[in-house]
């Protein structure tokens, strides 16, 4: 009798497990039993993922909604749908989906953290800054090394110009990233140090500002704006020799950005009675890069100011050959023409050089998100990445061999 009872119990146990597994796998929906495991093997799932990759959001939502209908418990599908609604701009719907997911019982810690991360992104997209901040902080409480939450928290602080808070978050990111990403983290910390220096300068604390600018340079030798700002402080204090030395370092570390200091270098050289030093700097830049039209432009302006308009015009023609689309060159050429009485042979030469030119105001473009700006920006206002702007050329510059030919 005991063996018979044990056998009956064992059969009941196995039957219960089988029913439980079947209940877990199958679900009754509209009078039909749906196999949840096969939901993700359906064409809707594969096509939906392809459409996500192709960034066809509306069609992806339509396909993945079919999968979600078959298996409402598929957490990852619901997360993706919520994120797609956010990308589409339907922030309220995305928030509703992610908040509903948070109410599920027996969520794992990482699942809980990821849902909160998605919810924080929803809040940020909707402009709910405080709620986004709370969501990202809660993610970090659950997962202190969650890099995505740290990045989003840093961007929130940067958008609010809370530079000290952004700086501390980036330091945490540097610890999480470790050695492989150290140069990038140090570069961003340098930009944030520079912002803290400018903030101190606005508050009238030049000493603390100078310390911040120097700290930025110590973190990253290529921190161009820190050199510019530190030199400005030295110049205002009357230390023109120190300012000139600081600005000249930009020429060595970032010759493509040296034009940002041209006016400063010229003024410092004049005040120190060493104008030839500025001339040699411009010539050194041209020698290092034959297509450097800005150094030629600066040198042409210097010659025009020294009453050598004709010599300056020759340099402007060289600059025009390398970049015929920059409006500022044309403006300087016409100033020279006016000073020289508009000689016909020079006008003919100018027309030949500019026959196919299209003028623009030195456009710059972010290499991350393609945002355009008429000036060089250190942080992109759209994607908020640091030091991603380059100068865009409508046509490729010609080198000296092409010009001589």
DAWOFEN-V111611 format. One record per residue. N is the residue number from 0. RES is the residue in one small letter. SS is DSSP state (H for helix, E for strand, C for the rest). PHI is phi in whole degrees, -180 to 180 (NA if undefined). Layout:
N|RES|SS|PHI ; N|RES|SS|PHI
This chain:
0|x|C|NA ; 1|x|H|-66 ; 2|x|H|-64 ; 3|x|H|-64 ; 4|x|H|-65 ; 5|x|H|-65 ; 6|x|H|-66 ; 7|x|H|-61 ; 8|x|H|-64 ; 9|x|H|-64 ; 10|x|H|-62 ; 11|x|H|-63 ; 12|x|H|-65 ; 13|x|H|-63 ; 14|x|H|-65 ; 15|x|H|-64 ; 16|x|H|-63 ; 17|x|H|-64 ; 18|x|H|-65 ; 19|x|H|-64 ; 20|x|H|-63 ; 21|x|H|-64 ; 22|x|H|-65 ; 23|x|H|-68 ; 24|x|H|-86 ; 25|x|E|-109 ; 26|x|E|-142 ; 27|x|E|-83 ; 28|x|E|-138 ; 29|x|C|54 ; 30|x|C|80 ; 31|x|E|-123 ; 32|x|E|-87 ; 33|x|E|-103 ; 34|x|E|-85 ; 35|x|H|-64 ; 36|x|H|-65 ; 37|x|H|-81 ; 38|x|H|-60 ; 39|x|C|-83 ; 40|x|C|-96 ; 41|x|C|-75 ; 42|x|H|-59 ; 43|x|H|-61 ; 44|x|H|-67 ; 45|x|H|-64 ; 46|x|H|-63 ; 47|x|H|-60 ; 48|x|H|-65 ; 49|x|H|-61 ; 50|x|H|-69 ; 51|x|H|-63 ; 52|x|H|-62 ; 53|x|C|-78 ; 54|x|C|61 ; 55|x|C|-97 ; 56|x|H|-65 ; 57|x|H|-60 ; 58|x|H|-68 ; 59|x|H|-63 ; 60|x|H|-61 ; 61|x|H|-62 ; 62|x|H|-71 ; 63|x|H|-70 ; 64|x|H|-65 ; 65|x|H|-65 ; 66|x|H|-69 ; 67|x|H|-64 ; 68|x|H|-65 ; 69|x|H|-73 ; 70|x|C|-144 ; 71|x|C|-67 ; 72|x|C|-85 ; 73|x|C|-72 ; 74|x|H|-60 ; 75|x|H|-65 ; 76|x|H|-67 ; 77|x|H|-64 ; 78|x|H|-63 ; 79|x|H|-62 ; 80|x|H|-61 ; 81|x|H|-60 ; 82|x|H|-65 ; 83|x|H|-66 ; 84|x|H|-62 ; 85|x|H|-64 ; 86|x|H|-62 ; 87|x|H|-74 ; 88|x|C|100 ; 89|x|C|-89 ; 90|x|H|-64 ; 91|x|H|-60 ; 92|x|H|-68 ; 93|x|H|-62 ; 94|x|H|-61 ; 95|x|H|-60 ; 96|x|H|-63 ; 97|x|H|-71 ; 98|x|H|-67 ; 99|x|H|-67 ; 100|x|H|-65 ; 101|x|H|-64 ; 102|x|C|-83 ; 103|x|C|-70 ; 104|x|C|-77 ; 105|x|C|59 ; 106|x|C|-72 ; 107|x|C|-73 ; 108|x|H|-59 ; 109|x|H|-68 ; 110|x|H|-64 ; 111|x|H|-60 ; 112|x|H|-64 ; 113|x|H|-69 ; 114|x|H|-63 ; 115|x|H|-63 ; 116|x|H|-62 ; 117|x|H|-62 ; 118|x|H|-66 ; 119|x|H|-62 ; 120|x|H|-65 ; 121|x|H|-60 ; 122|x|H|-61 ; 123|x|H|-64 ; 124|x|H|-64 ; 125|x|H|-83 ; 126|x|C|85 ; 127|x|C|-89 ; 128|x|H|-62 ; 129|x|H|-63 ; 130|x|H|-69 ; 131|x|H|-64 ; 132|x|H|-60 ; 133|x|H|-63 ; 134|x|H|-64 ; 135|x|H|-68 ; 136|x|H|-66 ; 137|x|H|-68 ; 138|x|H|-59 ; 139|x|H|-69 ; 140|x|H|-67 ; 141|x|H|-77 ; 142|x|C|-140 ; 143|x|C|-59 ; 144|x|C|-107 ; 145|x|C|-73 ; 146|x|H|-64 ; 147|x|H|-62 ; 148|x|H|-67 ; 149|x|H|-64 ; 150|x|H|-62 ; 151|x|H|-65 ; 152|x|H|-66 ; 153|x|H|-62 ; 154|x|H|-64 ; 155|x|H|-59 ; 156|x|H|-65 ; 157|x|H|-65 ; 158|x|H|-62 ; 159|x|C|-90 ; 160|x|C|58 ; 161|x|C|-93 ; 162|x|H|-68 ; 163|x|H|-64 ; 164|x|H|-67 ; 165|x|H|-62 ; 166|x|H|-62 ; 167|x|H|-66 ; 168|x|H|-66 ; 169|x|H|-65 ; 170|x|H|-64 ; 171|x|H|-64 ; 172|x|H|-62 ; 173|x|H|-62 ; 174|x|H|-67 ; 175|x|H|-70 ; 176|x|H|-67 ; 177|x|C|77 ; 178|x|H|-63 ; 179|x|H|-56 ; 180|x|H|-103 ; 181|x|H|-58 ; 182|x|H|-60 ; 183|x|H|-65 ; 184|x|H|-63 ; 185|x|H|-66 ; 186|x|H|-64 ; 187|x|H|-68 ; 188|x|H|-60 ; 189|x|H|-65 ; 190|x|H|-64 ; 191|x|H|-69 ; 192|x|H|-60 ; 193|x|H|-62 ; 194|x|H|-64 ; 195|x|H|-65 ; 196|x|H|-65 ; 197|x|H|-66 ; 198|x|H|-63 ; 199|x|H|-64 ; 200|x|H|-66 ; 201|x|H|-65 ; 202|x|C|-86 ; 203|x|C|84 ; 204|x|C|-102 ; 205|x|H|-66 ; 206|x|H|-64 ; 207|x|H|-67 ; 208|x|H|-63 ; 209|x|H|-62 ; 210|x|H|-63 ; 211|x|H|-66 ; 212|x|H|-64 ; 213|x|H|-67 ; 214|x|H|-63 ; 215|x|H|-63 ; 216|x|H|-66 ; 217|x|H|-65 ; 218|x|H|-74 ; 219|x|C|-146 ; 220|x|C|-63 ; 221|x|C|-99 ; 222|x|C|-76 ; 223|x|H|-55 ; 224|x|H|-62 ; 225|x|H|-68 ; 226|x|H|-63 ; 227|x|H|-59 ; 228|x|H|-70 ; 229|x|H|-65 ; 230|x|H|-63 ; 231|x|H|-61 ; 232|x|H|-65 ; 233|x|H|-63 ; 234|x|H|-66 ; 235|x|H|-65 ; 236|x|C|-84 ; 237|x|C|90 ; 238|x|C|-90 ; 239|x|H|-70 ; 240|x|H|-66 ; 241|x|H|-66 ; 242|x|H|-63 ; 243|x|H|-61 ; 244|x|H|-65 ; 245|x|H|-64 ; 246|x|H|-67 ; 247|x|H|-68 ; 248|x|H|-64 ; 249|x|H|-63 ; 250|x|H|-60 ; 251|x|H|-80 ; 252|x|H|-87 ; 253|x|C|-145 ; 254|x|H|-58 ; 255|x|H|-72 ; 256|x|H|-109 ; 257|x|H|-62 ; 258|x|H|-61 ; 259|x|H|-65 ; 260|x|H|-108 ; 261|x|H|-58 ; 262|x|H|-62 ; 263|x|H|-67 ; 264|x|H|-62 ; 265|x|H|-66 ; 266|x|H|-65 ; 267|x|H|-64 ; 268|x|H|-63 ; 269|x|H|-65 ; 270|x|H|-65 ; 271|x|C|-90 ; 272|x|C|67 ; 273|x|C|-131 ; 274|x|H|-64 ; 275|x|H|-63 ; 276|x|H|-65 ; 277|x|H|-68 ; 278|x|H|-60 ; 279|x|H|-65 ; 280|x|H|-63 ; 281|x|H|-63 ; 282|x|H|-65 ; 283|x|H|-65 ; 284|x|H|-66 ; 285|x|H|-65 ; 286|x|H|-66 ; 287|x|H|-79 ; 288|x|C|-146 ; 289|x|C|-64 ; 290|x|C|-98 ; 291|x|C|-76 ; 292|x|H|-79 ; 293|x|H|-71 ; 294|x|H|-65 ; 295|x|H|-65 ; 296|x|H|-62 ; 297|x|H|-63 ; 298|x|H|-68 ; 299|x|H|-65 ; 300|x|H|-63 ; 301|x|H|-63 ; 302|x|H|-66 ; 303|x|H|-63 ; 304|x|H|-68 ; 305|x|C|-96 ; 306|x|C|72 ; 307|x|C|-106 ; 308|x|H|-66 ; 309|x|H|-64 ; 310|x|H|-66 ; 311|x|H|-67 ; 312|x|H|-65 ; 313|x|H|-61 ; 314|x|H|-67 ; 315|x|H|-66 ; 316|x|H|-64 ; 317|x|H|-64 ; 318|x|H|-61 ; 319|x|H|-64 ; 320|x|H|-64 ; 321|x|H|-83 ; 322|x|C|-149 ; 323|x|C|-73 ; 324|x|C|-99 ; 325|x|E|-79 ; 326|x|H|-61 ; 327|x|H|-63 ; 328|x|H|-66 ; 329|x|H|-62 ; 330|x|H|-64 ; 331|x|H|-68 ; 332|x|H|-64 ; 333|x|H|-69 ; 334|x|H|-63 ; 335|x|H|-65 ; 336|x|H|-59 ; 337|x|H|-62 ; 338|x|H|-68 ; 339|x|H|-96 ; 340|x|C|81 ; 341|x|C|52 ; 342|x|C|-64 ; 343|x|H|-58 ; 344|x|H|-66 ; 345|x|H|-74 ; 346|x|H|-64 ; 347|x|H|-63 ; 348|x|H|-64 ; 349|x|H|-63 ; 350|x|H|-63 ; 351|x|H|-65 ; 352|x|H|-75 ; 353|x|C|-112 ; 354|x|C|-57 ; 355|x|C|-108 ; 356|x|C|-82 ; 357|x|C|-121 ; 358|x|C|-83 ; 359|x|E|-156 ; 360|x|C|-96 ; 361|x|C|39 ; 362|x|C|-70 ; 363|x|E|-123 ; 364|x|E|-136 ; 365|x|E|-79 ; 366|x|C|-75 ; 367|x|C|-89 ; 368|x|C|-122 ; 369|x|C|70 ; 370|x|C|-66 ; 371|x|E|-108 ; 372|x|E|-146 ; 373|x|C|-80 ; 374|x|C|-134 ; 375|x|C|-75 ; 376|x|C|-112 ; 377|x|C|-85 ; 378|x|E|-129 ; 379|x|C|-72 ; 380|x|C|-72 ; 381|x|C|-98 ; 382|x|C|-98 ; 383|x|C|65 ; 384|x|C|-82 ; 385|x|E|-96 ; 386|x|C|56 ; 387|x|C|-114 ; 388|x|E|-92 ; 389|x|E|-128 ; 390|x|E|-79 ; 391|x|C|-96 ; 392|x|C|-107 ; 393|x|C|-71 ; 394|x|C|-129 ; 395|x|C|-64 ; 396|x|C|-69 ; 397|x|C|-95 ; 398|x|C|-88 ; 399|x|H|-64 ; 400|x|H|-66 ; 401|x|H|-65 ; 402|x|H|-69 ; 403|x|H|-67 ; 404|x|C|-68
